[in-house]
Amino acid sequence: MYQRILVPVDGSPTSDRGLQEAIRLARLTNGKLRLIHVVDDLSFALAMDAYSGYSGDWMSALREGGRKVLEDAKAQVTAAGLEAETVLYDSVEGRVHELTVSEAKTWPADVIVIGTHGRRGVGRLVLGSSAEYVLRLSPVPVLLVRAPEPPAEPVRETADEKPLRVHLPSGALSIE
């Protein structure tokens, strides 16, 4: 069960949470991981903005960054005593979710583990969700690992120093 675990990685903290969960799963099942990274249009756009004065070969720089992401992720897997393969794709080969689903079919994966921001509402409509597309199109089970939500900032009810009321995730109410 879940011997072949496919893990898309992008170097973000959210992606790293997905990787850590995939490592935990692989330890339980004595599984093998395949890590994939896609140099996509968003990476290209962010790089153009961040390095607007850079006149070198953008795609080579992005591919090198992708190789570094894969190398770092593989080092985490190896440190956990597990095996991992890496695959680097360019966006010209397809969109992130298309390449992930295709890889799951051709490798073939038993499960896909993805870190996700869990965006809702307008954020999801504007940014879309590769994880959601993978979930809809995947031929195998998908484990979505949500990023932790930042702690809520306490807000005073009024300026005359009424007790601070904070709603905790458990539903309990804390009054100071």
C-alpha positions as CSV (number, residue, x, y, z in Angstrom):
1,M,0.0,0.0,0.0
2,Y,1.4,3.4,-1.0
3,Q,4.8,2.1,-2.1
4,R,5.3,4.7,-4.8
5,I,4.7,8.2,-3.5
6,L,4.7,11.2,-5.8
7,V,5.5,14.6,-4.3
8,P,5.5,17.9,-6.2
9,V,7.9,20.3,-4.5
10,D,8.6,24.0,-5.1
11,G,10.8,24.9,-2.1
12,S,8.0,26.8,-0.2
13,P,7.2,26.1,3.5
14,T,3.8,24.7,2.3
15,S,5.5,22.3,-0.1
16,D,7.9,21.3,2.7
17,R,5.0,20.3,4.9
18,G,3.8,18.1,2.1
19,L,7.2,16.5,1.8
20,Q,7.5,15.9,5.5
21,E,4.1,14.1,5.5
22,A,5.2,12.1,2.4
23,I,8.4,11.1,4.3
24,R,6.2,10.0,7.3
25,L,4.0,7.9,5.0
26,A,7.0,6.3,3.2
27,R,8.5,5.3,6.6
28,L,5.2,3.6,7.5
29,T,5.0,1.7,4.2
30,N,8.7,1.3,3.4
31,G,7.8,3.3,0.3
32,K,9.9,5.2,-2.4
33,L,9.4,8.8,-3.2
34,R,9.5,10.5,-6.6
35,L,10.0,14.3,-6.2
36,I,9.0,16.5,-9.1
37,H,9.5,20.2,-9.7
38,V,8.0,22.2,-12.5
39,V,9.6,25.5,-13.8
40,D,6.3,27.1,-14.6
41,D,5.0,30.5,-15.8
42,L,4.6,31.8,-12.3
43,S,8.3,31.1,-11.5
44,F,9.3,32.8,-14.7
45,A,7.1,35.9,-13.9
46,L,8.4,36.1,-10.4
47,A,12.0,35.8,-11.6
48,M,11.5,38.5,-14.2
49,D,10.2,40.9,-11.4
50,A,12.9,40.0,-8.9
51,Y,15.8,40.1,-11.4
52,S,14.6,42.8,-13.7
53,G,18.2,44.0,-14.3
54,Y,19.4,40.5,-15.0
55,S,20.3,40.0,-18.7
56,G,21.3,36.3,-18.6
57,D,19.5,33.2,-19.6
58,W,16.3,33.2,-17.5
59,M,15.3,29.6,-18.1
60,S,18.8,28.3,-17.3
61,A,18.6,30.2,-14.0
62,L,15.2,28.9,-13.2
63,R,16.2,25.3,-14.1
64,E,19.2,25.7,-11.8
65,G,16.8,26.9,-9.0
66,G,14.6,23.9,-9.7
67,R,17.5,21.5,-9.5
68,K,18.4,23.1,-6.1
69,V,14.8,22.7,-4.8
70,L,14.9,19.0,-5.9
71,E,18.4,18.5,-4.4
72,D,17.3,20.0,-1.0
73,A,14.1,17.9,-0.9
74,K,16.1,14.7,-1.8
75,A,18.5,15.4,1.0
76,Q,15.6,15.5,3.5
77,V,14.4,12.2,2.2
78,T,17.8,10.6,2.3
79,A,18.4,11.9,5.8
80,A,15.2,10.1,6.8
81,G,16.8,6.8,5.5
82,L,14.5,6.6,2.4
83,E,15.0,6.5,-1.4
84,A,13.9,9.2,-3.7
85,E,14.1,10.0,-7.4
86,T,13.9,13.5,-8.9
87,V,12.3,14.8,-12.1
88,L,12.5,18.4,-13.4
89,Y,10.0,19.7,-15.9
90,D,9.7,23.0,-17.8
91,S,6.3,24.6,-18.1
92,V,6.5,24.3,-21.9
93,E,5.9,20.6,-21.4
94,G,2.6,21.3,-19.6
95,R,1.0,23.0,-16.6
96,V,2.0,21.9,-13.1
97,H,-1.2,19.9,-12.4
98,E,-1.1,18.3,-15.9
99,L,2.5,17.2,-15.4
100,T,1.8,15.9,-11.9
101,V,-1.1,13.8,-13.1
102,S,0.8,12.6,-16.1
103,E,3.7,11.6,-13.9
104,A,1.3,9.7,-11.5
105,K,0.1,7.7,-14.5
106,T,3.4,6.9,-16.2
107,W,5.6,6.2,-13.1
108,P,3.0,4.8,-11.8
109,A,2.3,6.4,-8.4
110,D,0.2,4.8,-5.7
111,V,-0.5,8.2,-4.0
112,I,0.3,11.9,-4.6
113,V,1.1,14.0,-1.5
114,I,0.8,17.8,-2.0
115,G,1.3,20.7,0.3
116,T,-1.5,23.3,-0.2
117,H,-2.3,26.7,1.0
118,G,-6.0,25.8,1.2
119,R,-7.1,29.1,-0.2
120,R,-10.8,29.8,-0.3
121,G,-13.0,32.4,-1.9
122,V,-11.5,35.2,-4.0
123,G,-7.9,34.0,-3.3
124,R,-8.7,30.7,-4.9
125,L,-10.6,32.2,-7.8
126,V,-7.7,34.6,-8.6
127,L,-4.8,32.3,-8.1
128,G,-6.4,29.0,-8.9
129,S,-5.2,25.8,-7.3
130,S,-2.9,23.3,-8.8
131,A,-3.7,21.0,-5.9
132,E,-7.4,21.2,-6.6
133,Y,-6.8,20.3,-10.3
134,V,-4.6,17.4,-9.3
135,L,-7.3,16.3,-6.9
136,R,-9.9,16.4,-9.6
137,L,-7.9,14.7,-12.3
138,S,-5.7,12.2,-10.4
139,P,-5.9,8.5,-11.2
140,V,-4.7,7.7,-7.7
141,P,-5.5,8.9,-4.2
142,V,-4.3,12.4,-3.3
143,L,-3.2,13.5,0.2
144,L,-3.5,17.3,0.6
145,V,-1.5,18.7,3.5
146,R,-2.6,22.1,4.5
147,A,-0.2,24.9,5.5
148,P,-0.7,26.0,9.1
149,E,-2.8,29.2,9.5
150,P,-1.0,32.1,11.1
151,P,-2.1,32.8,14.7
152,A,-5.0,35.2,15.0
153,E,-4.1,38.7,16.3
154,P,-6.1,39.6,19.4
155,V,-8.3,42.6,19.0
156,R,-9.6,44.8,21.9
157,E,-13.4,45.2,21.9
158,T,-13.3,48.9,22.8
159,A,-10.9,51.6,23.8
160,D,-12.0,51.5,27.5
161,E,-10.0,48.3,28.1
162,K,-12.8,45.7,28.2
163,P,-11.5,42.1,28.6
164,L,-9.7,40.7,25.6
165,R,-11.7,37.9,24.0
166,V,-9.8,35.5,21.7
167,H,-11.5,32.5,20.0
168,L,-9.2,29.6,20.0
169,P,-9.2,27.0,17.2
170,S,-10.7,24.4,19.6
171,G,-13.7,26.6,20.0
172,A,-12.8,27.5,23.6
173,L,-12.9,31.1,24.7
174,S,-10.1,32.7,26.5
175,I,-10.7,35.8,28.6
176,E,-7.8,37.8,30.1
